[in-house]
Each structure stands twice: as C-alpha cells, then as structure tokens.
Amino acid sequence: MATRGAVGRGRRYAARLLRRRNMDVRTGILLPTRRTSGRAMSRRERQTAPFLAFIDHPIGPELPSHGGVCRIGGWIASGRGRSCWVAVQVAGRDPATFEASNSRPDVLTALRSDYPIEDPHCGFEFSLEVPDTPGGATVTLELTDGEFVASVGPYRVQKKTRAATTRGDYKTVWNSVSEELDDAKMAVTCYTDEEEYSRTAEQTVRALQSTVGIDGDDVVLEIGAGIGRIGRALAPLCKCWIGTDVSENMLRHAAHRLSGLENVGLVVTSGWDLAPIASESVDVVYCTVVFMHLDEWDRFRYVREGLRVLRPGGRMHVDNFNLIGEEGWKFFLEIADNVHPLDRLPNISKSSTGDELSTYFERVGFTDIDVHTTDWWVLVSGRKPAPA
C-alpha cells in the first residue's frame, strides 16, 4: 500500500507538472474522499490512498467550450491494479462515463518508485458536448475505481470564441508571432541564441552548396527568409541575395540584421506566390524550414513559382521534416499524442515525404531532380530545363 510519503511525493509530481505549465500549484493531486456508497472514508482508508488522480485540463474553475464542445483530460493511477473511470455530470443530464485507459508512461515513470502502479494505461482524454443554458452550464467529475470516489468541480462552462485566423492566412499568423525579435526567433526555430543561429545558418549554406551550388555571380532568392538568419551567411557568397517573406515584421527584423550588406533585397509577398519577382530573373531559389508551416497546395504553388522566376538552367532547393525518418516520425507522434486537435496552432509543423516533394518538382517541369533523406529531413532539388 502507499504511504503518506508516497502521497506527498505524488503531490510534488503534480506540482512539477503545474509549474511546467505556469499553473497554480495548489491544484495538486486528487485523492478519493468517500466510498461509492456515499460513506466518508475512514482514516485508515485515507492513509492507504487506493488511487491518485490528476486533472491536466481544464485548469482552474472554468471549463473552456469551443463551439459547444469541452475537452477534459487527466489520469487515475490505481495502487491496487484496478480499472478506473470518470463519471461526468452535466447540468442535470444523466452521467456519462469514460474509461481511464490511455497510455501515460510519464505517470508510470514519475510514480512507480513511490506508489504501487504498474500499468501505464491510466489516462483519460475526451470531448464533451455541453448545452447552451441560461446562466451557463456546470460540469462535475467523479473519478473512481469502483469502490472509492474523488470528486472535482463543479466547473463553470466558459464559451470561447476561436480566433478567425486560419493556417492559410499566413500574413496574419506570422505577423502575430513576430512583433518582437525574440518572439520571431522562437516562432521559427524555438531558440534565440545567436551563436546557434550562426551555426545552423552555416549548416544550411553547406547543404545548399551540396545540392544546388552557390556561385559568386548568382542571384539567389529565399522563400520565407524570416529575420535573415541564412541571408547573413549566404549574401557574401553570391552576387545578390533576395529575401522574401509574408510577414512585414519578419522583414523588419531582417533589415536590421542585414544592414551592413549592400547586395541584399527584401520583398514582402502574399504568402502563396512570388508575384513581385519577375519571371526568369534569378539563378537559385531555395526554401528551408518553411514548408512545414504551409499547406500542401501552397508548397506546390511555391515550387511552381520557383520554376517561373528561375532563368533556364536555374536551380531550386526545398526541405521539410521527414515523415518516414526515425526522428521525423517521433516528432510527428509527439504532436499527434500531445497536441489536442482543438489546440493546434495555425503555424503547427506538418511533415513531408520525398515522394510528395519530388512530385511537385516533376509536375511543374523540373529536371535533374534529386531527393536526399535523413532521419530528420527530406531535401529535394531540381533544375529548370533550358529551351530546346
């Protein structure tokens, strides 16, 4: 059986989870308080802690509702190896029950040394339709192992109006996350360290040298230049470097970063094409760490636009994280398992495969198409054919 110390350590585990999310640490671990018959637990029964539970979301007394649907999740860890479930009471309706059977290896890892839990299938995650009632509906949860019960709530349902911004509204999405320089850095790369920025920029330049090549007399264009991370490293190696981006904020930061270079130009685009760029005016087009933030149709559109703006014999390079690579697949699963569909940001990363990207190149008319994959990345390049 669990000891007082085990329960205390469980509470500290919950506190760590809460701090990680900048939440109120007073919420803490839930313990059963009564039997299913309604009788209060005895002191001895409370000391043995038949189960521990935790509500991951909602946090606080309000239950956000998006279009009449609320999301509830957490875990119930039985110290007796019992199946557990959640009974949900919504504003006078008959209770609905949901089994706690989702895999939560994080809970098993955190509690196993101090609490007799062996099965990681202790999580629950469900969406709940709630009525639109005058004064707002309330929701109460009862977590149980069939013998003991922990109650939580009532939560007051709070209507939330989801932002109208969609993934395809690239200008609004990227301007909204790039007002300040550090915010812009985090939105693109998830770090702000300048040394790391320089290191990864040089790494990208080497990749471009090995795929499309960069010559001193080339006019080079970047799709999605952001704050000019790569431009600062690449501009000294070519005749002219043109950075395009949908976000005026991003290019404002890029202008500051590239202010000492005389062979650079910055161009604001729509987010779907390269309309401001003249046809057959550049030698190299590249797009790196951008396709993950675009819908598939817009990836294709940029490949097609790349062919248009390239001179005959010009080269194009694109990349994305690789769905079928080991690290790329782990990243895909991390999003699938940890980001609820209602919480997906419009700029969330989406993967590609070599077949997808090479198909775009083939369909628009590139030749000499090369596909290179790693555990993380898929890189595709091609050449615009010269007139017959």
Secondary structure, 3 states (H helix, E strand, C coil): CCCHHHHHHHHHHHHHHHHHCCCCCCCCCECCCEECCCCECCHHHHHHCCEEEEEEECCCCEEEEECCEEEEEEEEEECCCCCCEEEEEECCCCCEEEECCEECHHHHHHHCCCCCCCCCEEEEEEEEECCCCCCCCEEEEEEECCCEEEEEEEEEEEEECCCCCCCCCHHHHHHHCCCCHHHHHHHHHCCCCHHHHHHHHHHHHHHHHHHCCCCCCCEEEEECCCCCCCHHHHHHHCCEEEEEECCHHHHHHHHHHCCCCCCEEEEECCCCCCCCCCCCCEEEEEECCCHHHCCHHHHHHHHHHHHHHEEEEEEEEEEEEECCCHHHHHHHHHHHHHCCHHHCCCCCCCCECHHHHHHHHHHHCCEEEEEEECCCEEEEEEECCCCC
